[in-house]
Each structure stands twice: as structure tokens, then as C-alpha cells.
């Protein structure tokens, strides 16, 4: 009986060593790890079909814009609108004053794009759900 226990312990140690030695095996077994946000964001901005699959509908958020004729701020939402999310580099190419920052928490990350003292900002809230990132809220102000 003692010999069987020793063989079992040696087998467990060897299996642990094998998993640690082969990253593809250890990664596959750790599928409970949340999706890497940087990798997600890169794919989200480059693949439109992936992007559409990762937007929670109805998308929360407001769109604020200036109505020149009425000299007032108009507030709308995303219901019935097509959502196109443009990456920071593309927006920055139109204006070098645009800045980007991130607010991180355990279950969400807010991407902020803004121009200081201008009335322009975008806030995109990405929510972690069952290990995958989704765009949950998108606020735009251009007033």
C-alpha cells in the first residue's frame, strides 16, 4: 500500500511538472482566466464583426451635441442607431490634442478620450461578463 501511495505522489508531481513545462497545456486548463483586455481591445477595434458581437444591446449611454439653430444642447441615446466604435489612433489622426486614459476596476474598464477644456469627450465602459469583455456604455459629448 505504501508503494502505491509513493507511485501516486510521483505521478502527480510528474503531471504537474509536465503542465508547467508546456504552456499550451497549462493555458488550456486555466480557461477560467478572464480575457486579456489589451488583446480584446485590439481585436475589438480591428474586426467589425467581432466588435458587433461584443456590444451589449441596448447600448447604454448618451450622445450630447450642440444644435446651432436652436442654440441648445441636444441629448439622444443609442436606440435605433448604428454603433461604430473608432479606435483612439484614428480619432487622434484628426486632432493631435485628443488624449486617452483608462479607469480600471475589477469588472469594468472605462476608456476616456477627450480634449481638455473643449466640451469634447467619449467614454466607453467595457464590462467583464463570464470572462469576456463587452462594450456596455458609450457616452459622447461634442458641445
N, C-alpha and C positions, 0 to 999 in steps of 0.2 A: 504494500500500500504506500509506503514511504517513497519507493522508487517511482510509482505512478505520479505522485504529487510533484516530485522533482522534475519529471518529464513534462508535466503540465506547466510548471513555472517556467522552465526553459523555453517551451513553445510560446508562451505568452510574451516573454521577453524578446524572443526572435521575431514574432509578429509585429511587436511594437517597433523594433528596430527597422524592419522592412518597410513599414508605413512611413517612418520618419525619413528613410533613405530615398523613397520615391515620392516626390511632391505631388505628382498627379493622383496617386492613390490617397494621400492624406487630404488633398483638396476635395476629392470626390466624397470622402467620408465626412467632411465638415460642411455639408451643404446647408447647415443651419446658420451659417455666417451670412450677415446682410451683404447685399450688393455693394461693391465699392462705388462711392458717389462720383469720383472723378471719371472713372471708366463709364459709368452710366451717363453722366452729363455729356461726355464727348460723343457717345453714340446717339443720345437724345437730340443733339444739335446737328448731327450729320445724316441721320436716317429718318426721313419724314414718316415712313410707315411705323417705325419703332416709336417715334415721338407721339403719333396719334394713339398708339396702344397704351401709352403711359400718361395720358391726360385723363383725370377724373372728371367725368361729365355728370351733372352740370358743373362747369368750372366756376369756382367762387372767384370773386374779385370785382373791382370797379375800374371803369375807364373814365377818367376826367379829362375834358378838353374845353378849350375856350371857344365860345360861339361869338364871333365878331359882330354879326348883325344885331344880335340881342344884347351884346356886351355882358355876357354872363357865362358861368361855368355850367357845362352840361355833363351830367353823370349818367352813364349807361352801364350795362353788365354784359356778360359773355353769352347769355342765352340767345340762340339763333345766329351767333357769329362764328365764323371760321377762326380757329385759333392757330396762328402761325407764330412759333417761337424762334426768334432770331438770336444767334449766338453773339456774345459780347464783342468779339473781334469784328464782326460785320457791322455792328452798330457803331463801334469806335472808329471804323474807317470813314464814317460820315462826319464825325466830330471828335477830335482828339481830347476834348475836355471831359468826356464821359469817363466816370470812374466805376469800379466794380468792387463790391465787398460781399462777404458771406457771414451770416449769423447761423451758428450751428447749435443744435440741441440733439438729444438722443434720437428722437423720432422725426425731426424735421430739419431742413436747411433752407434758409431764405437767401436767395441771390438778389442783391441790390445793385441796380445800375442807375446812375444819377449824374447830373451836372450841378455843381454847387451853386446855390442861390439863383436857380433858373426857373423853378416850377416844373422841371422835367425829372421824372423818376419812374423806374419799373421795379416792382418787387415780385419775385416768383417764389412761391413757397412749395418746396418739394417735401413730400411726406413719405416716410418709410412704412410700408404695409406688407406684412408677411415676407420681409427680407428684400423687397423690391421698392425702388424709388418711383414716385408718381408726382406729376405736377398737380397740385390741389388748388392753388390760388394764384391769381395773376392780377396784380394791380398796376395800372398805368396812369400817370398824370402828365399832361402836357399843357399846362396853363401858364 
